[in-house]
C-alpha cells in the first residue's frame, strides 16, 4: 500500500515538473551541502567562514538538505511536494528517480558543478610527489657530501600516505578527516583489541627503534676498529680488539715478575693510566714534589718498573732467577722516565679533602719507607701470582694504610688538566681504587696471546656508552672556546667555530640557517596560538565542517606530539651543569622543523578551503609551500661558505664573501 501510494505521488510530481532540455545530462551527485531559502542572502567569504565555525542560527523549518547542484525552491513558490528530495528506500520508483534527475538538471543550467578529478590527473599528482621527494633526497646528499674532504684535518668541538595524522589513541584507525560514523567505540575496548594496540606500539615504538640503534652501533664498531690516542678511555680488554693497539693480537708475559715494565690502568671507565711527569706540585699544594696523576692517553710517562721494596739490584740481570710478584708482596713502583718512586704521606691531596697526597719522590730509585706499597689481588689468597689484564689489584700504602685511587677530579692548569690521584684512608672496594696491569714487558718471560680476552658485542656496546656518559659529564670548556647557553640556541644567537680563527686559516663555522631557525621560532609561537583556538572551539562544541575537523585533529594531535618532542629535547639542558655547545640543540631543532612543516601545511590547506569558491584556490597551498622551500634554499646559498669552509678576509671586511651577511654582532665569522 505504501509503495503504491509513493509511486502515484512520484508520477504526479514528475508530470508537474517541466522536462529538461535535450542534450542535458543529469547533474553529477556529490556531497551534501546546506542552502538558505530566499530572503537569506549568501554571506561574503569572510562571514561565511565564521558561520561555518558556529552553530547554525537559521530555524529548522526554514532549511532543507539538498544535494550539490540542486536548485532551491523558486521565490514565493512555497514547499511543494515536487521540490523536496524524496527519501530513497526499498520501494523507490522510476518516477521518483526521474523527478530527482529533473531537479538536478534545472540546477545544472544555473550552476556548473566542479568535475571530478580524472584518473590521469591523479596519476600526474602522485608522480609529482615522488619527483619532489627524489629531488629533496638528491639535494640532501649533494649538499652533505660536497667538499667533504676539506679541511684535511678533523674539526672537533672537544677531544606520502593520504592520512597524515599520528597514531590514534582509540581503537579506531581512521584518518581524522574521515567521517566519524565509520567506527564506533567515534564505551569498553575488548582485551584482544587492547592487546593488538599494545603489541603494535611496543614493536614500532620500542623494539624497532632499539634494533635500528643497535644495528647502527654494530656497523660503527666494524668500521671504526683502529687504534687512536683515545684508547685509554676504554678498558684493556676493549683495546685488545683495536687494530694498531699494542694489545691487538699481542703476545705478552702472562704473570707479573720483578723487573717488569708495566702500565697500571684504573678500572673505572674514563679515568686512565697511572701517570707522572717532571712537573712539581705548586707552592701551597701539599709537599712540593713530583706530580702523580692519571692520564687517558697512551704515553711513555705511563711506564713504571716494579721492584722489591728492600733491594736495589737489577731484576733483569740474566744471572738472577725470575721472581714472580704475588698477592700480599711489598713492592716499590719506580717511574721509568724520571726514576722517582710512587710515594704518599700525610699531606692533604690537592683537591679532595681528607685524602692523602700522592707524589713522585727520591733520586734514581732511592727514597724512604713512604715508597712502599702492598699489592693485593681482589678475592685471592696469599701467594697467588698476578695475571695481566685479568687480575684486579689494589695498592695499599704501608705506612698510612691508605689505598691508591683516583678521585676523577680534573686538576687545574698546573696539573695539565689531568685527573687527581689520591691515597684514600677509606678502604672500600670501589672501581676508583682498583687497577689492572695492562702493558707488560719482561724479556725473561714467555709470551701468551691476548686474543682470548676480547669482549663480546654487548660488552663493548655497554662500555662505550658508559665511557661517553662519564666523558661528557666531565667536559670543561677549553681556552678561548665559545660555549653557549640553552636560550641562545632557538634564536641562533651565536655559532660555533670548528676550524680556523683568522683570515689566513681555512675557516669552518657552525651556524643555523637563519630562515629555518627563525621560522621555527615563529612557528612554535603561532602553533600555540592556533592550537589554542581550535582546542577552545572543540571544547565548546562548535560545529566544524568535515574538512576543518580533520585538519584540526592533525594540528592538535600530530603537532602536539612534535611540540612535546621539542620540549623534551630542549628544556632538560637548562638543568645541566656541564659545558654546553650549539650542536646540542640539533635533536630539538628537528622536531621544531617538523612542527613548522605540519603547521604551515595545515594553515595553507585551511586558506585554500576557505577560498574554495575562487578559481585559483588550489594554488594557495602550492605557492605557499613553494615560497617556504625557495626561501630556505636561497638562505642556504647565501650562508653555504660557513659550512663548506672559506679562506680570506673576515666578515667585517668589505672584501669578504660574507660581507653584509653578519646580521648579528654575535656571529663571529
MOURZI-V259702 format. One record per residue. N is the residue number from 1. BURIAL is b if it has 24 or more other ideal C-beta (glycine too) atoms within 12 Angstrom, else e. D_CENTER is the distance of its C-alpha to the mean C-alpha in Angstrom with 1 decimal. Layout:
BEGIN
n: [N:N]
burial: [BURIAL:BURIAL]
d_center: [D_CENTER:D_CENTER]
END
This chain:
BEGIN
n: [1:2:3:4:5:6:7:8:9:10:11:12:13:14:15:16:17:18:19:20:21:22:23:24:25:26:27:28:29:30:31:32:33:34:35:36:37:38:39:40:41:42:43:44:45:46:47:48:49:50:51:52:53:54:55:56:57:58:59:60:61:62:63:64:65:66:67:68:69:70:71:72:73:74:75:76:77:78:79:80:81:82:83:84:85:86:87:88:89:90:91:92:93:94:95:96:97:98:99:100:101:102:103:104:105:106:107:108:109:110:111:112:113:114:115:116:117:118:119:120:121:122:123:124:125:126:127:128:129:130:131:132:133:134:135:136:137:138:139:140:141:142:143:144:145:146:147:148:149:150:151:152:153:154:155:156:157:158:159:160:161:162:163:164:165:166:167:168:169:170:171:172:173:174:175:176:177:178:179:180:181:182:183:184:185:186:187:188:189:190:191:192:193:194:195:196:197:198:199:200:201:202:203:204:205:206:207:208:209:210:211:212:213:214:215:216:217:218:219:220:221:222:223:224:225:226:227:228:229:230:231:232:233:234:235:236:237:238:239:240:241:242:243:244:245:246:247:248:249:250:251:252:253:254:255:256:257:258:259:260:261:262:263:264:265:266:267:268:269:270:271:272:273:274:275:276:277:278:279:280:281:282:283:284:285:286:287:288:289:290:291:292:293:294:295:296:297:298:299:300:301:302:303:304:305:306:307:308:309:310:311:312:313:314:315:316:317:318:319:320:321:322:323:324:325:326:327:328:329:330:331:332:333:334:335:336:337:338:339:340:341:342:343:344:345:346:347:348:349:350:351:352:353:354:355:356:357:358:359:360:361:362:363:364:365:366:367:368:369:370:371:372:373:374:375:376:377:378:379:380:381:382:383:384:385:386:387:388:389:390:391:392:393:394:395:396:397:398:399:400:401:402:403:404:405:406:407:408:409:410:411:412:413:414:415:416:417:418:419:420:421:422:423:424:425:426:427:428:429:430:431:432:433:434:435:436:437:438:439:440:441:442:443:444:445:446:447:448:449:450:451:452:453:454:455:456:457:458:459:460:461:462:463:464:465:466:467:468:469:470:471:472:473:474:475:476:477:478:479:480:481:482:483:484:485:486:487:488:489:490:491:492:493:494:495:496:497:498:499:500:501:502:503:504:505:506:507:508:509:510:511:512:513:514:515:516:517:518:519:520:521:522:523:524:525:526:527:528:529:530:531:532:533:534:535:536:537:538:539:540:541:542:543:544:545:546:547:548:549:550:551:552:553:554:555:556:557:558:559:560:561:562:563:564:565:566:567:568:569:570:571:572:573:574:575:576:577:578:579:580:581:582:583:584:585:586:587:588:589:590:591:592:593:594:595:596:597:598:599:600:601:602:603:604:605:606:607:608:609:610:611:612:613:614:615:616:617:618:619:620:621:622:623:624:625:626:627:628:629:630:631:632:633:634:635:636:637:638:639:640:641:642:643:644:645:646:647:648:649:650:651:652:653:654:655:656:657:658:659:660:661:662:663:664:665:666:667:668:669]
burial: [e:e:e:e:e:b:e:e:b:b:e:e:b:b:e:e:b:e:e:e:e:e:e:e:e:e:b:e:e:e:e:e:b:b:b:e:b:e:e:e:e:e:e:e:e:e:e:e:e:e:b:b:b:e:e:e:e:e:e:e:e:e:e:b:e:b:b:e:b:b:b:b:b:e:e:e:e:e:e:e:e:b:b:e:b:b:e:e:e:e:e:e:b:e:b:b:b:b:b:b:b:b:b:b:b:b:b:b:e:e:e:e:e:e:e:e:e:e:e:e:e:e:e:e:e:e:e:e:e:e:e:e:e:e:e:e:e:e:e:e:e:e:e:e:e:e:e:e:e:e:e:e:e:e:b:e:b:e:e:e:e:e:e:b:b:b:e:b:e:e:b:e:e:e:b:b:b:e:e:e:e:e:e:e:e:e:e:e:e:e:e:e:e:e:e:e:e:e:e:e:e:e:e:e:e:e:e:e:e:e:e:e:e:e:e:e:e:e:e:e:b:e:e:e:e:e:b:e:e:b:b:b:b:b:b:b:b:b:b:b:b:b:e:e:b:b:b:b:e:b:e:b:b:b:b:b:b:b:b:b:b:b:b:b:b:b:b:b:b:b:b:b:b:b:b:b:b:e:b:b:b:e:e:e:e:b:b:e:b:b:b:b:b:b:b:b:b:b:b:e:b:b:b:b:b:b:b:b:b:e:e:e:e:e:b:e:e:e:e:e:e:e:b:b:b:b:b:e:b:b:b:b:b:b:b:b:e:b:b:b:b:b:b:b:b:e:b:b:b:b:b:b:e:e:b:b:b:b:b:b:b:b:e:e:b:e:b:e:e:b:b:b:b:b:b:b:b:e:e:e:e:e:e:e:b:b:b:b:b:b:b:b:b:b:b:b:b:b:e:b:e:b:b:b:b:b:b:b:b:b:b:e:e:e:b:e:e:b:b:b:b:b:b:b:b:e:e:e:e:e:b:b:b:b:b:b:b:b:b:b:b:b:e:b:b:e:e:e:e:b:e:e:b:b:b:e:e:e:e:b:b:e:b:b:e:b:b:e:e:b:b:e:e:b:b:e:e:e:e:e:e:b:b:b:e:e:e:b:b:b:b:b:b:b:b:b:b:b:b:b:e:e:e:e:e:b:b:b:b:b:b:b:b:b:b:b:b:b:b:b:b:e:b:b:e:b:b:e:e:b:b:e:e:b:e:e:b:e:e:e:e:e:e:b:b:e:b:b:b:b:b:b:b:b:b:b:b:b:b:b:b:b:b:e:b:b:e:e:b:b:e:e:b:e:e:e:e:e:b:b:b:b:e:b:b:e:e:b:b:e:b:b:b:b:b:b:b:b:b:b:b:b:b:b:b:b:b:b:b:b:e:b:e:e:e:e:e:e:e:b:b:e:e:b:b:e:e:b:b:e:e:b:e:e:b:b:e:e:b:b:b:b:b:b:b:b:e:e:e:b:b:e:e:e:e:e:b:b:e:e:b:b:b:e:e:e:b:b:b]
d_center: [71.6:68.3:67.5:70.9:70.6:67.2:68.6:71.6:69.5:67.2:70.2:71.7:68.4:68.2:71.8:71.2:68.3:69.0:68.2:65.2:66.2:66.4:63.5:61.0:58.4:57.1:54.0:50.8:49.3:46.0:44.1:46.2:46.3:48.3:51.2:53.4:57.2:59.4:59.7:55.9:54.8:51.3:49.0:47.3:43.6:42.2:44.4:43.9:40.1:40.7:43.1:40.6:38.4:41.5:43.9:46.9:49.9:52.6:54.8:54.5:58.1:57.4:54.4:54.4:51.6:52.2:50.4:49.0:51.9:54.6:56.8:57.6:61.2:63.7:64.5:67.2:67.2:66.0:64.3:66.4:65.7:65.0:62.1:60.1:57.7:59.3:57.3:56.5:57.7:59.3:62.7:61.6:64.3:64.5:66.1:63.2:60.7:63.0:63.1:59.3:59.3:62.0:59.9:56.9:59.1:60.4:56.9:56.0:58.9:57.6:53.8:52.1:49.0:45.9:46.0:43.4:40.9:42.4:40.7:40.7:38.8:36.2:35.8:35.6:32.8:30.8:31.5:30.3:26.9:26.5:27.8:25.3:22.3:23.9:24.4:20.9:19.7:22.5:21.9:18.2:19.5:22.4:20.6:18.3:21.1:23.7:25.2:22.7:25.5:26.0:26.4:27.8:26.2:22.8:20.9:19.1:18.1:19.4:21.2:22.9:24.2:26.6:24.8:21.6:21.5:19.0:20.3:23.4:24.2:27.8:29.4:30.1:27.8:29.0:27.5:27.9:30.4:32.8:35.7:35.2:38.6:37.1:35.7:37.0:35.7:34.7:37.7:36.8:34.4:35.9:34.5:34.0:31.9:29.8:29.4:28.3:25.6:24.4:24.5:22.6:19.7:19.7:19.7:17.2:14.6:15.1:17.2:15.8:12.1:13.5:16.0:13.6:11.6:15.1:16.5:14.1:15.3:18.8:18.8:17.4:20.4:22.8:22.1:21.7:24.9:26.8:27.9:27.1:27.8:24.9:26.5:27.8:24.5:25.0:27.9:31.0:30.5:27.0:28.7:31.4:29.2:28.3:30.7:32.6:32.3:35.8:35.0:34.0:36.9:38.9:42.2:43.0:45.6:44.7:46.5:46.7:50.1:51.7:51.4:48.0:45.5:42.1:38.7:37.6:33.8:32.4:30.8:28.1:25.0:24.3:27.9:29.7:33.4:36.5:37.4:40.2:41.4:44.4:43.2:44.6:43.3:44.3:47.1:46.6:43.9:46.0:48.4:48.2:47.6:45.2:41.5:39.9:36.1:33.3:31.5:28.4:29.7:32.7:35.8:39.6:39.7:38.1:41.3:43.9:47.2:48.2:51.9:54.4:54.9:58.7:59.2:58.7:59.8:57.6:56.2:55.6:59.3:60.4:63.5:61.5:60.1:56.4:55.6:52.3:50.3:50.3:48.8:50.5:51.9:52.3:50.7:50.1:47.1:48.1:45.6:46.4:45.9:47.7:50.0:49.2:48.7:45.9:47.4:46.8:49.0:49.1:47.5:44.3:40.9:39.3:36.4:36.8:39.9:42.2:41.1:43.5:43.1:42.8:44.5:46.1:49.9:53.2:54.7:54.7:53.7:56.4:55.2:56.1:55.5:52.1:50.8:51.3:48.5:48.8:46.4:45.3:43.5:41.4:43.3:46.1:49.8:52.0:53.0:50.0:48.7:45.3:42.9:40.3:36.7:37.7:39.8:38.1:40.4:41.1:43.3:45.6:47.5:51.2:52.6:50.0:48.5:44.9:42.2:40.2:36.5:33.6:32.2:28.9:29.6:29.4:32.8:33.5:34.4:37.8:36.1:33.9:30.8:31.3:31.2:34.1:36.5:38.7:41.4:40.7:43.7:41.5:41.8:38.9:37.4:33.8:31.6:32.2:35.9:35.8:36.0:36.7:38.7:36.7:38.8:42.4:45.3:48.8:51.3:53.6:51.2:50.2:46.6:44.4:41.3:37.8:36.4:36.8:34.5:31.3:28.6:27.1:23.6:22.4:24.0:22.3:18.8:19.5:21.0:18.4:15.8:18.6:19.3:15.8:15.8:19.3:19.0:16.3:18.3:21.4:20.3:22.8:23.1:25.4:28.5:28.2:24.4:22.7:20.3:18.9:18.6:15.9:18.4:18.7:15.2:15.6:19.2:18.5:21.1:21.0:19.3:19.1:21.9:21.0:24.5:28.0:29.6:32.9:34.5:35.4:32.0:29.4:26.8:23.1:21.4:17.8:18.1:16.3:18.4:20.6:21.3:17.6:16.8:20.0:20.1:16.7:18.4:21.5:20.0:18.4:22.0:23.7:21.6:22.6:26.2:26.5:24.8:27.2:30.2:29.4:28.8:32.1:33.9:32.9:33.7:37.2:37.9:38.1:39.2:36.4:37.2:35.4:33.3:32.3:31.5:29.2:27.3:27.2:25.6:22.8:22.3:22.5:20.6:18.0:17.5:17.6:14.7:12.5:14.0:13.4:9.6:9.9:12.2:10.4:7.5:10.5:13.7:13.4:13.5:17.0:18.1:17.2:20.2:18.8:18.6:15.8:14.9:13.9:10.9:9.3:9.1:7.1:3.8:6.9:8.9:7.7:8.8:11.8:12.7:12.8:14.9:17.1:17.9:18.7:20.8:22.8:23.4:24.8:26.9:28.3:29.3:31.0:32.9:34.0:35.2:37.1:38.8:39.6:43.3:42.9:43.1:40.0:37.7:35.5:34.9:33.2:29.9:30.1:31.1:28.5:25.6:27.3:27.7:24.0:23.3:26.2:25.3:21.8:23.4:26.2:24.0:22.2:25.7:26.9:24.2:23.6:25.7:23.1:20.6:23.4:25.5:28.9:32.2:34.8:35.5:32.9:32.0:34.8:37.3:38.6:38.7:35.0:33.1:30.6:33.6:33.2:29.4:28.8:28.5:27.5:29.4:26.3:25.1:26.7:27.0]
END
